[in-house]
Amino acid sequence: MKTEKPIVILMADDDDDDFLLTEKALKKSKLLNKLCRVRDGEELLDYLKERGDYAAGTSCGRPGVILLDLNMPRKDGREALKEIKSDPDLKDIPVVVFTTSKAEEDVYKTYQLGVNSFITKPVTFDNLIEVMQALGKYWFEIVELPKGGHDS
């Protein structure tokens, strides 16, 4: 699939180390996607709905994929996912849960809420690189993503 510009990955994660490692793994994976970040579910929804600090928009633009941690302050990933998937303007954005949780209940509940994929964060950096390469291949080479939203 050829696109005019790299697809934006929006990572919703409050852990600085996880974000930095993911950013580094994306670079090592040779993915040219732009990685942007929000730190909790409230900030994620502000970003997506262009309100609050994001009322003037963002240099990142509408994400092509959201990497969503479940355990975040203020509004956790489950609540944010429920809001995203119930909003007609946002529900077409693919959401990949990217979390340390391995709880079967989390897997089940997030799929019930409409998540597109559930990935447990790898323990080693090498495995994280492999996951980023697989994510990149799947979401940016194989899958056709919707072009809708604010930037279309």
PyMOL commands that set and color helices and strands:
alter all, ss='L'
color gray80, all
select helices_A, chain A and resi 16-28+41-49+52-54+77-86+104-113+125-142
alter helices_A, ss='H'
color red, helices_A
select strands_A, chain A and resi 9-12+35-38+65-68+95-99+117-120
alter strands_A, ss='S'
color yellow, strands_A
deselect
rebuild
show_as cartoon
